[in-house]
Amino acid sequence: MNIFLETNMKPNKNFIDGKWVASLEKETYQQKNPANLEQVTGIWPKSGLADVENAIDAAQKAYQNWSALTVHKRAEYLKKALSLMMERVPRIAEVLTAENGKTLGESRLEIRAAIKEMEFQISEGLYSLGEVMPSVQDGVLAYSTRRPLGVVAVIAPWNFPFNVPVRKCIPALMAGNTCILKPAQLTPGSGAAFVKLFEDAGLPAGVLNFVSGSGSVVGNALVKSPAVKAISFTGSTEVGTGIHQVASANLTRTQLEMGGKNAMVILKDADLEMAAHEATRAAFVCSGQWCTATSRIIVEKPVLDDFLGLLIENVKQLVVGNGTSRDTGMGPVCGEAQLKNILLGIEKGKSEGAEIVIGGGQLKEGGLAKGCFIEPTIFTGVTPDMYIAQEEIFGPVLSVIAVDDFEQALDVANNVRFGLSSSIFTNDLEKTHLFIDSTDVGLTHVNMSTAYKEPQLSFGGIKQSGSGIPEAGRTGIEFFTDHKVVYLKSKP
């Protein structure tokens, strides 16, 4: 397999029933490096319905034996894969950077975060499969167990193409399910690198399968299949909504982690230097292409100018370039489609009357000419009803909105269709608790970035940012199981 960017470019394959096999469609596409669109990083299958059916059949056949293993035996296989993951961080990071564009440092951080996620989900799976409760009757033992669902599918995104499969597939496998991973078309090599760990760890054939191709063909076939008992998806709200509608025909369980328009609120008593530093990281790390990135700054007017000055100075320090360079602070956006959409969003903001105070354009000089590079961009004079204040642009674009007081800041923060993440910077304890209680999101932060998360806590949004049982944390394994309650009376 050509998952480590070897020079002899051969077509990659799907992983079905424990083997790397060519797609029956025999069609392929080229994945290109967003830092240099002339560089092809891999040739990947455009899989079809027959490939999906073969993967489902393999997963169904493997399910009986895999689910019958003790959870400790399943954990042994996963621990072997985890050990290999730790050894291969540099190699996998190279694949991730070549496909996605993020810096090597960001890629390594993603993989290390995945290691933490995997460690937690393995340990959680060892003891979270049921509970004993006292019965109201004498001589009755009352308890619940969790049972695997069967074949499940994971549809992964391109922005965190390694971490997200870990976060979803590990609890699914620990619970005793068999799994089909459909990677994003832009980042199949990262998904294949994940699957290769399990092949090398000796995972039984058919337990984890990998099918490359489009969402409209491969993804749709998985969602429509009555044999697939659950779909875990990360991506746009529009696609996630469509998945939910199609899956409902079979009552297929869905877990949807979708878009965000995350607000960072800056009150007048905040530590402005810390806030500016955190805002820069949260808005422009990974070129702003993560669902919990800060895309709105809501700041009280008395400190607007001071905060904006600090923010601009921080952003000026960012070096935009190829993610393989040590000097690079922000890499390209992930492909031509993303480049076009982000630039359209910037033009929309300008047409609505917002003012660009830094950035705003595509970078085309020198070594950046062949890639998808956008300047880190900050808009001021943004009003809450503008497109750039309401819709997810999913790139290095930050909108600054001035407000009169805390109450207005909270209202503006909540007045969007998304509800993923938020944060507030303040030293006022009363307003802190009011914000925590009133912010309409799935996760919130105080004096911290909107993007921060830890593996032991669940991850998911409300409103149009998420649906279903949240992923990660202690709810990660819950999504992939059914509950069975038992009442056992020892004597008739």
FILUMZA-96483 format. One record per residue (C-alpha): residue number from 1; x, y negated, z; residue in one letter. Coordinates in steps of 0.02 Angstrom, whole numbers, m for minus. Layout:
// FILUMZA-96483
{NUM; {X; Y; Z}; a}
...
This chain:
// FILUMZA-96483
{1; {0; 0; 0}; m}
{2; {57; m175; m40}; n}
{3; {1; m257; 122}; i}
{4; {171; m332; 162}; f}
{5; {195; m429; 1}; l}
{6; {318; m315; m86}; e}
{7; {385; m376; m252}; t}
{8; {317; m230; m354}; n}
{9; {137; m287; m361}; m}
{10; {23; m135; m373}; k}
{11; {m165; m133; m346}; p}
{12; {m215; m104; m166}; n}
{13; {m348; 23; m116}; k}
{14; {m492; 49; 2}; n}
{15; {m472; 156; 157}; f}
{16; {m611; 286; 162}; i}
{17; {m616; 451; 257}; d}
{18; {m436; 433; 314}; g}
{19; {m362; 401; 142}; k}
{20; {m316; 249; 36}; w}
{21; {m421; 274; m120}; v}
{22; {m449; 173; m278}; a}
{23; {m617; 92; m301}; s}
{24; {m735; 188; m414}; l}
{25; {m775; 23; m501}; e}
{26; {m595; 7; m560}; k}
{27; {m610; m183; m555}; e}
{28; {m487; m292; m462}; t}
{29; {m453; m473; m418}; y}
{30; {m298; m570; m371}; q}
{31; {m277; m650; m200}; q}
{32; {m171; m808; m210}; k}
{33; {m65; m900; m84}; n}
{34; {m153; m1065; m42}; p}
{35; {16; m1148; m18}; a}
{36; {61; m1103; m197}; n}
{37; {m81; m1046; m309}; l}
{38; {43; m977; m435}; e}
{39; {95; m843; m310}; q}
{40; {m13; m687; m308}; v}
{41; {m2; m602; m138}; t}
{42; {m103; m449; m183}; g}
{43; {m218; m363; m307}; i}
{44; {m376; m298; m224}; w}
{45; {m526; m192; m272}; p}
{46; {m692; m268; m321}; k}
{47; {m783; m123; m242}; s}
{48; {m958; m70; m289}; g}
{49; {m1108; 20; m216}; l}
{50; {m1032; 193; m239}; a}
{51; {m880; 142; m136}; d}
{52; {m992; 79; 3}; v}
{53; {m1093; 240; m1}; e}
{54; {m935; 343; 13}; n}
{55; {m878; 241; 163}; a}
{56; {m1047; 262; 247}; i}
{57; {m1046; 449; 213}; d}
{58; {m871; 464; 287}; a}
{59; {m921; 366; 441}; a}
{60; {m1078; 471; 465}; q}
{61; {m979; 633; 453}; k}
{62; {m850; 571; 578}; a}
{63; {m978; 506; 702}; y}
{64; {m1026; 669; 786}; q}
{65; {m849; 719; 835}; n}
{66; {m794; 542; 878}; w}
{67; {m943; 505; 989}; s}
{68; {m923; 674; 1075}; a}
{69; {m747; 631; 1133}; l}
{70; {m728; 565; 1309}; t}
{71; {m705; 378; 1317}; v}
{72; {m531; 408; 1387}; h}
{73; {m483; 511; 1235}; k}
{74; {m548; 374; 1120}; r}
{75; {m446; 249; 1220}; a}
{76; {m288; 350; 1189}; e}
{77; {m303; 326; 1001}; y}
{78; {m336; 140; 1022}; l}
{79; {m190; 118; 1140}; k}
{80; {m74; 194; 1009}; k}
{81; {m139; 68; 882}; a}
{82; {m115; m72; 1009}; l}
{83; {66; m20; 1035}; s}
{84; {96; m28; 848}; l}
{85; {12; m198; 840}; m}
{86; {136; m265; 968}; m}
{87; {281; m201; 864}; e}
{88; {217; m275; 701}; r}
{89; {176; m453; 752}; v}
{90; {307; m534; 637}; p}
{91; {259; m427; 486}; r}
{92; {72; m453; 505}; i}
{93; {99; m640; 533}; a}
{94; {184; m651; 363}; e}
{95; {33; m572; 279}; v}
{96; {m86; m686; 372}; l}
{97; {9; m845; 327}; t}
{98; {27; m795; 144}; a}
{99; {m160; m763; 128}; e}
{100; {m235; m897; 241}; n}
{101; {m104; m1034; 238}; g}
{102; {m92; m1063; 425}; k}
{103; {82; m1085; 497}; t}
{104; {180; m934; 552}; l}
{105; {167; m997; 730}; g}
{106; {m22; m1004; 715}; e}
{107; {m25; m830; 638}; s}
{108; {80; m758; 778}; r}
{109; {m35; m840; 906}; l}
{110; {m185; m761; 820}; e}
{111; {m108; m589; 831}; i}
{112; {m56; m612; 1012}; r}
{113; {m232; m668; 1053}; a}
{114; {m294; m510; 965}; a}
{115; {m179; m406; 1076}; i}
{116; {m259; m484; 1230}; k}
{117; {m433; m453; 1159}; e}
{118; {m389; m271; 1124}; m}
{119; {m314; m243; 1296}; e}
{120; {m471; m309; 1379}; f}
{121; {m595; m214; 1269}; q}
{122; {m505; m49; 1295}; i}
{123; {m505; m70; 1483}; s}
{124; {m685; m134; 1483}; e}
{125; {m742; 15; 1382}; g}
{126; {m673; 136; 1511}; l}
{127; {m798; 88; 1645}; y}
{128; {m941; m13; 1570}; s}
{129; {m1046; 127; 1500}; l}
{130; {m1180; 134; 1635}; g}
{131; {m1232; 95; 1814}; e}
{132; {m1316; 178; 1961}; v}
{133; {m1461; 88; 2047}; m}
{134; {m1552; 132; 2208}; p}
{135; {m1723; 212; 2180}; s}
{136; {m1879; 166; 2277}; v}
{137; {m1916; 352; 2298}; q}
{138; {m1827; 473; 2411}; d}
{139; {m1728; 608; 2323}; g}
{140; {m1720; 515; 2158}; v}
{141; {m1559; 464; 2074}; l}
{142; {m1587; 317; 1958}; a}
{143; {m1455; 268; 1834}; y}
{144; {m1427; 202; 1658}; s}
{145; {m1307; 255; 1522}; t}
{146; {m1255; 176; 1360}; r}
{147; {m1250; 274; 1199}; r}
{148; {m1165; 228; 1034}; p}
{149; {m1275; 175; 890}; l}
{150; {m1193; 273; 750}; g}
{151; {m1116; 190; 597}; v}
{152; {m1088; 3; 617}; v}
{153; {m1017; m128; 498}; a}
{154; {m904; m277; 532}; v}
{155; {m902; m419; 406}; i}
{156; {m748; m522; 445}; a}
{157; {m707; m705; 403}; p}
{158; {m555; m775; 315}; w}
{159; {m508; m903; 449}; n}
{160; {m463; m775; 584}; f}
{161; {m450; m618; 478}; p}
{162; {m352; m516; 605}; f}
{163; {m417; m573; 774}; n}
{164; {m601; m558; 731}; v}
{165; {m592; m375; 672}; p}
{166; {m505; m335; 836}; v}
{167; {m639; m425; 936}; r}
{168; {m778; m331; 847}; k}
{169; {m709; m160; 799}; c}
{170; {m626; m116; 964}; i}
{171; {m783; m120; 1073}; p}
{172; {m877; m30; 934}; a}
{173; {m749; 111; 929}; l}
{174; {m731; 120; 1117}; m}
{175; {m918; 145; 1131}; a}
{176; {m909; 294; 1013}; g}
{177; {m971; 215; 851}; n}
{178; {m887; 238; 683}; t}
{179; {m852; 80; 587}; c}
{180; {m839; 4; 413}; i}
{181; {m737; m156; 399}; l}
{182; {m773; m274; 254}; k}
{183; {m637; m408; 249}; p}
{184; {m660; m580; 175}; a}
{185; {m610; m587; m7}; q}
{186; {m480; m721; 31}; l}
{187; {m390; m617; 164}; t}
{188; {m402; m430; 127}; p}
{189; {m220; m397; 168}; g}
{190; {m244; m452; 348}; s}
{191; {m389; m330; 366}; g}
{192; {m289; m192; 284}; a}
{193; {m144; m224; 404}; a}
{194; {m268; m201; 547}; f}
{195; {m332; m36; 478}; v}
{196; {m155; 28; 444}; k}
{197; {m121; 21; 630}; l}
{198; {m257; 151; 660}; f}
{199; {m203; 260; 516}; e}
{200; {m27; 265; 589}; d}
{201; {m98; 296; 763}; a}
{202; {m180; 455; 698}; g}
{203; {m362; 399; 713}; l}
{204; {m474; 540; 648}; p}
{205; {m530; 522; 467}; a}
{206; {m688; 422; 438}; g}
{207; {m692; 336; 608}; v}
{208; {m630; 171; 536}; l}
{209; {m655; 129; 351}; n}
{210; {m608; m21; 246}; f}
{211; {m696; m81; 87}; v}
{212; {m634; m233; m7}; s}
{213; {m746; m337; m118}; g}
{214; {m876; m474; m125}; s}
{215; {m1006; m514; 5}; g}
{216; {m1142; m511; m126}; s}
{217; {m1102; m330; m171}; v}
{218; {m1010; m243; m29}; v}
{219; {m1081; m348; 112}; g}
{220; {m1257; m340; 45}; n}
{221; {m1249; m152; 23}; a}
{222; {m1194; m129; 204}; l}
{223; {m1331; m244; 268}; v}
{224; {m1467; m157; 166}; k}
{225; {m1418; 21; 212}; s}
{226; {m1532; 106; 339}; p}
{227; {m1383; 215; 387}; a}
{228; {m1292; 63; 458}; v}
{229; {m1361; 33; 631}; k}
{230; {m1280; m135; 671}; a}
{231; {m1199; m279; 578}; i}
{232; {m1075; m395; 663}; s}
{233; {m1040; m548; 556}; f}
{234; {m934; m704; 573}; t}
{235; {m954; m840; 441}; g}
{236; {m1066; m980; 383}; s}
{237; {m1240; m1011; 452}; t}
{238; {m1316; m996; 279}; e}
{239; {m1242; m823; 247}; v}
{240; {m1277; m765; 424}; g}
{241; {m1460; m816; 410}; t}
{242; {m1474; m717; 249}; g}
{243; {m1396; m563; 330}; i}
{244; {m1520; m573; 474}; h}
{245; {m1668; m583; 355}; q}
{246; {m1612; m434; 251}; v}
{247; {m1563; m328; 401}; a}
{248; {m1731; m356; 485}; s}
{249; {m1815; m248; 353}; a}
{250; {m1734; m95; 434}; n}
{251; {m1734; m169; 610}; l}
{252; {m1544; m164; 597}; t}
{253; {m1462; m249; 745}; r}
{254; {m1365; m407; 700}; t}
{255; {m1233; m506; 791}; q}
{256; {m1202; m673; 704}; l}
{257; {m1063; m794; 748}; e}
{258; {m1087; m941; 631}; m}
{259; {m1052; m1126; 607}; g}
{260; {m1018; m1268; 728}; g}
{261; {m1011; m1457; 737}; k}
{262; {m919; m1467; 900}; n}
{263; {m913; m1628; 1000}; a}
{264; {m777; m1691; 1115}; m}
{265; {m846; m1827; 1229}; v}
{266; {m722; m1957; 1294}; i}
{267; {m785; m2061; 1441}; l}
{268; {m705; m2225; 1493}; k}
{269; {m622; m2149; 1648}; d}
{270; {m538; m2009; 1549}; a}
{271; {m352; m1977; 1536}; d}
{272; {m340; m2045; 1359}; l}
{273; {m167; m1978; 1322}; e}
{274; {m219; m1801; 1367}; m}
{275; {m382; m1821; 1271}; a}
{276; {m292; m1881; 1114}; a}
{277; {m169; m1738; 1123}; h}
{278; {m307; m1608; 1143}; e}
{279; {m413; m1688; 1006}; a}
{280; {m268; m1678; 884}; t}
{281; {m240; m1495; 920}; r}
{282; {m424; m1449; 917}; a}
{283; {m459; m1543; 755}; a}
{284; {m306; m1501; 651}; f}
{285; {m233; m1335; 708}; v}
{286; {m267; m1206; 571}; c}
{287; {m311; m1356; 461}; s}
{288; {m473; m1375; 558}; g}
{289; {m536; m1209; 490}; q}
{290; {m603; m1128; 646}; w}
{291; {m780; m1125; 708}; c}
{292; {m737; m1202; 877}; t}
{293; {m630; m1343; 806}; a}
{294; {m673; m1519; 863}; t}
{295; {m756; m1610; 719}; s}
{296; {m839; m1751; 816}; r}
{297; {m762; m1868; 943}; i}
{298; {m894; m1962; 1043}; i}
{299; {m810; m2101; 1141}; v}
{300; {m871; m2240; 1254}; e}
{301; {m844; m2411; 1174}; k}
{302; {m734; m2489; 1311}; p}
{303; {m595; m2363; 1275}; v}
{304; {m626; m2338; 1088}; l}
{305; {m479; m2440; 1024}; d}
{306; {m355; m2373; 1151}; d}
{307; {m406; m2193; 1120}; f}
{308; {m406; m2214; 932}; l}
{309; {m231; m2288; 935}; g}
{310; {m165; m2140; 1034}; l}
{311; {m255; m2016; 922}; l}
{312; {m185; m2091; 762}; i}
{313; {m9; m2090; 833}; e}
{314; {m28; m1905; 875}; n}
{315; {m93; m1864; 702}; v}
{316; {48; m1960; 618}; k}
{317; {169; m1835; 695}; q}
{318; {91; m1689; 601}; l}
{319; {195; m1627; 456}; v}
{320; {87; m1550; 319}; v}
{321; {172; m1414; 220}; g}
{322; {199; m1230; 184}; n}
{323; {158; m1126; 337}; g}
{324; {323; m1032; 322}; t}
{325; {423; m1190; 363}; s}
{326; {471; m1220; 544}; r}
{327; {436; m1406; 525}; d}
{328; {257; m1382; 468}; t}
{329; {122; m1434; 591}; g}
{330; {m24; m1405; 474}; m}
{331; {m33; m1290; 324}; g}
{332; {m145; m1290; 172}; p}
{333; {m331; m1254; 176}; v}
{334; {m378; m1078; 125}; c}
{335; {m404; m1086; m62}; g}
{336; {m473; m1191; m203}; e}
{337; {m656; m1175; m153}; a}
{338; {m618; m1239; 22}; q}
{339; {m512; m1380; m50}; l}
{340; {m655; m1436; m161}; k}
{341; {m787; m1428; m25}; n}
{342; {m683; m1524; 101}; i}
{343; {m642; m1661; m25}; l}
{344; {m827; m1674; m67}; l}
{345; {m864; m1695; 118}; g}
{346; {m736; m1834; 130}; i}
{347; {m813; m1922; m20}; e}
{348; {m984; m1905; 60}; k}
{349; {m921; m1991; 216}; g}
{350; {m847; m2134; 116}; k}
{351; {m1007; m2156; 16}; s}
{352; {m1108; m2169; 177}; e}
{353; {m1000; m2313; 238}; g}
{354; {m883; m2229; 362}; a}
{355; {m705; m2294; 365}; e}
{356; {m551; m2185; 344}; i}
{357; {m414; m2241; 464}; v}
{358; {m290; m2105; 418}; i}
{359; {m281; m1973; 281}; g}
{360; {m426; m1943; 164}; g}
{361; {m344; m1865; 12}; g}
{362; {m263; m1714; m66}; q}
{363; {m74; m1702; m55}; l}
{364; {5; m1666; m224}; k}
{365; {185; m1724; m211}; e}
{366; {339; m1614; m226}; g}
{367; {321; m1442; m152}; g}
{368; {139; m1473; m112}; l}
{369; {85; m1494; m293}; a}
{370; {37; m1313; m322}; k}
{371; {m57; m1288; m159}; g}
{372; {m218; m1333; m69}; c}
{373; {m154; m1470; 46}; f}
{374; {m264; m1605; 123}; i}
{375; {m209; m1747; 235}; e}
{376; {m273; m1739; 414}; p}
{377; {m417; m1862; 404}; t}
{378; {m504; m1972; 534}; i}
{379; {m664; m2069; 502}; f}
{380; {m722; m2214; 611}; t}
{381; {m882; m2315; 602}; g}
{382; {m976; m2150; 596}; v}
{383; {m1159; m2152; 646}; t}
{384; {m1245; m1996; 715}; p}
{385; {m1357; m1975; 563}; d}
{386; {m1216; m1970; 434}; m}
{387; {m1176; m1810; 339}; y}
{388; {m1001; m1802; 416}; i}
{389; {m1079; m1813; 590}; a}
{390; {m1208; m1677; 558}; q}
{391; {m1137; m1546; 440}; e}
{392; {m989; m1429; 457}; e}
{393; {m852; m1480; 336}; i}
{394; {m735; m1343; 400}; f}
{395; {m573; m1432; 368}; g}
{396; {m453; m1562; 439}; p}
{397; {m586; m1698; 451}; v}
{398; {m631; m1785; 615}; l}
{399; {m775; m1907; 640}; s}
{400; {m764; m2036; 780}; v}
{401; {m930; m2100; 848}; i}
{402; {m938; m2246; 971}; a}
{403; {m1073; m2245; 1107}; v}
{404; {m1127; m2362; 1247}; d}
{405; {m1133; m2241; 1393}; d}
{406; {m1135; m2060; 1451}; f}
{407; {m1321; m2037; 1419}; e}
{408; {m1303; m2090; 1238}; q}
{409; {m1148; m1981; 1219}; a}
{410; {m1243; m1828; 1279}; l}
{411; {m1389; m1866; 1164}; d}
{412; {m1276; m1885; 1012}; v}
{413; {m1180; m1726; 1056}; a}
{414; {m1340; m1623; 1064}; n}
{415; {m1425; m1699; 911}; n}
{416; {m1359; m1574; 782}; v}
{417; {m1424; m1407; 721}; r}
{418; {m1271; m1315; 786}; f}
{419; {m1233; m1262; 963}; g}
{420; {m1065; m1175; 975}; l}
{421; {m940; m1272; 1081}; s}
{422; {m915; m1440; 1167}; s}
{423; {m799; m1528; 1288}; s}
{424; {m795; m1683; 1396}; i}
{425; {m648; m1784; 1461}; f}
{426; {m687; m1873; 1624}; t}
{427; {m642; m1881; 1808}; n}
{428; {m822; m1911; 1861}; d}
{429; {m883; m1754; 1949}; l}
{430; {m1068; m1798; 1940}; e}
{431; {m1063; m1829; 1753}; k}
{432; {m959; m1672; 1730}; t}
{433; {m1096; m1564; 1806}; h}
{434; {m1232; m1657; 1710}; l}
{435; {m1138; m1622; 1550}; f}
{436; {m1112; m1439; 1591}; i}
{437; {m1297; m1418; 1629}; d}
{438; {m1360; m1516; 1478}; s}
{439; {m1242; m1481; 1333}; t}
{440; {m1331; m1368; 1206}; d}
{441; {m1191; m1246; 1166}; v}
{442; {m1133; m1070; 1201}; g}
{443; {m968; m1124; 1278}; l}
{444; {m912; m1289; 1351}; t}
{445; {m754; m1363; 1425}; h}
{446; {m701; m1501; 1544}; v}
{447; {m538; m1594; 1508}; n}
{448; {m495; m1457; 1383}; m}
{449; {m507; m1423; 1197}; s}
{450; {m671; m1364; 1120}; t}
{451; {m574; m1218; 1044}; a}
{452; {m514; m1135; 1204}; y}
{453; {m575; m960; 1247}; k}
{454; {m520; m808; 1346}; e}
{455; {m554; m624; 1305}; p}
{456; {m641; m577; 1467}; q}
{457; {m787; m695; 1432}; l}
{458; {m917; m681; 1295}; s}
{459; {m907; m787; 1139}; f}
{460; {m1055; m851; 1041}; g}
{461; {m1165; m1000; 1004}; g}
{462; {m1347; m1051; 1014}; i}
{463; {m1463; m1140; 892}; k}
{464; {m1394; m1111; 716}; q}
{465; {m1222; m1064; 779}; s}
{466; {m1264; m890; 836}; g}
{467; {m1389; m751; 855}; s}
{468; {m1392; m586; 947}; g}
{469; {m1291; m523; 1094}; i}
{470; {m1128; m625; 1100}; p}
{471; {m967; m541; 1050}; e}
{472; {m809; m521; 1156}; a}
{473; {m803; m516; 1344}; g}
{474; {m913; m394; 1440}; r}
{475; {m1053; m414; 1312}; t}
{476; {m940; m353; 1171}; g}
{477; {m974; m169; 1201}; i}
{478; {m1156; m200; 1246}; e}
{479; {m1200; m249; 1067}; f}
{480; {m1138; m83; 1001}; f}
{481; {m1237; 26; 1122}; t}
{482; {m1414; 78; 1164}; d}
{483; {m1470; 92; 1345}; h}
{484; {m1545; 251; 1415}; k}
{485; {m1619; 250; 1590}; v}
{486; {m1625; 412; 1689}; v}
{487; {m1730; 457; 1842}; y}
{488; {m1667; 621; 1915}; l}
{489; {m1761; 710; 2055}; k}
{490; {m1663; 855; 2122}; s}
{491; {m1815; 953; 2186}; k}
{492; {m1984; 968; 2097}; p}
